[in-house]
Amino acid sequence: MVPVGFLPRRFSDHQRLARIVILPLSAANTPNQTECMNQLTRLASLLLPLTFLLTGCYTTIQAPGAVGNVVDAATGAPVRGAHIARPFVSGGLGGRMGLPPEGLPAITVLTDKSGRFNLPPATHTQIAFMILRNPESMSGSFTISADGYATNELQGIATASAHWRVNLGQVFLKKQ
């Protein structure tokens, strides 16, 4: 057998790879070995494209995000600097599927001067078979708090059509 660098150009890359893997450089090229190598080359040329079609980068949703507007319950004025938090989400055997064993840490965002907030969903991208799917919907709970106001705990359901964010709408906070 000829070293790979010296194979004629008529061989494709996967045929060259099959020749490297199947036969060592010192092997004799008998008709049976040649036929076997041709069959393996055909098989590799079918499986390699199929593998590329069935795998790829896939993003899973681990926890939903939230969008909304925080306002004062008495005046209707926007509450600037309110804290919107998604609590710790446990992983491992007792937690939600698809989460790391250590779970997801709590995350907090602040409202802008108009009282609006946008807490992004927790995502994870991996190379996987394309048969994996996200659920139809995902529930989430959120805590909304601000200095001088009582804390609100809200729950909702996020879907793919809502970009995996729970729409909390107007969140009214009462002064303490």
N, C-alpha and C positions, 0 to 999 in steps of 0.2 A: 504494500500500500504506500502511496505517496504522501509525504507530510502535507498538512492542510494548506499551508501557504502556497503550495505548488499544485493544488487541484485546479483543473481547467475551469474557466469562467462559466461553462455550461451548468455547473453545479450551483444551486441556490444556497443561501446561508444555512437553512435548516438541513439541507442534505450534507453540507460540510460538517455541521454539528453532529448529525447522526453518524457520519463516518468516524468522527473523533471518538464518540461515546461507544460505538458498537465494536469497532475493530482497532486493536492496538497497531502501531506502526509496523511491527514485525510479523503480523498475521498474514498467512497465505490467502490469496483471493480465489477460493474455490467457487464453482458455480452455485453450490448450496448457500454459501455465505453471501454471495452477491444477490441471490434471490431474497434471502432473509433481510439483507440490508435494504433492498428496494422496497420490501413490504413495510419495514419499519419507517423508512423515509416517507412513504405514502401516508402511513398512520400519523406520523409527526406533522406532516403538512396539513392534515385534517384537524388534528387536535389543537395545534397552536393557534390558528385563527378562532376556533371555537372558544378557547380559553380567554382570548382577548375580548370576545363578544359578551361573555358571561361574567366577566369581572370588571371592576372599575372602582373609581372613588365614589363612595356612598356616604352621605351625611345623615346621621340619625339625630333625632330630637330627644334630648335627655330630660329636659324640663321646659315648660312653656314660659314665655315672657308675658308682659302686660303693658297695655297702653291706657291712657286716660287723662283726666284733668281733675286736680284737687282744688276744691273751693271751700270757703268758710260757710258753714251751714246757716249762720245768722244773716250775713251780708251778701253772700254770693260772690265775694271778691276772691280772686285766685290766691292760693297759699304758695308763696315762693319758698323753696328750700325744704319742702316736706320730703320725708324719707319713704321710699317704696322699697320693700324688701321681700325677696323670695327666701324663705327659710331653708335651712340645711335639708337636703334630700338624701335619705339613707340609701346606701348601695349594698352590695353583697347578697347573701342568701335571703335576708329578710327584707330587702329593698326592692325597688323597681327594676325590671329587666333592662339590660343595656347600660347600666350605670357602672362606673368603676367601683371596686370593692370598698374604697374609702368614702364613697358617696360624693355628692356635689356640695361645695361650700355655699353658705348663704351669700347673697349678693344684694347690694343696695344701690339705688340711683336716687337723684334729687330732682325735684320739679324745677322747671325754669321760671322766669318772671311771670309767665302767663299761667302757671300752675300745671303745665303739661309735663307728662313723663312718658318714657319709652324704655321699658326694661327688656333687653333682648333675651330670646330663648337660649338655653344651654344646648349646644350642639357638639357633635363629635364626628369627624370625617375619617374614614378608614378605607382601605382597599378591601373589597369584599365581593361576594357573588351578588349579582344584581337582583336576585330573588328576595333579598331582604326588603322589608317594608316598614314604614312608620305606621303607628296606629291611626285609626280614623280620627280620633280626638284624644285630647289629653287634659286632665284636670290639674289645676294648680291653686295654691293658696298664697296670699300676699298680705303683708302687714303695712299699713299706711299710718305714719306718725309725723308729728311736727311739734316744735316747742310751743307750749301753751295750749295744745289741743289734745283731746282724748284720742287714743289709738283705735283704728278700725282694722278688723281682719276680714278680708273678702276672699271669696273663692269663685272660680269660673272655669270654663272649658275653652280650650284653644283648638283650632283646626288648621289644616294646611291652607285653606282659603283665606284665613286671617293671619297668615305668615307665622303661625304658631305663637300668637300673642292673644291673651285674654283681653277683651275690650271691657274695661271696668267702667267706662263712661265717666260721668261726673261723680266724684267721690266727695261726699260732704263730711267735713270735720267739725265737731262741736268744740267750742272753747271749754277749758276746764274751769 
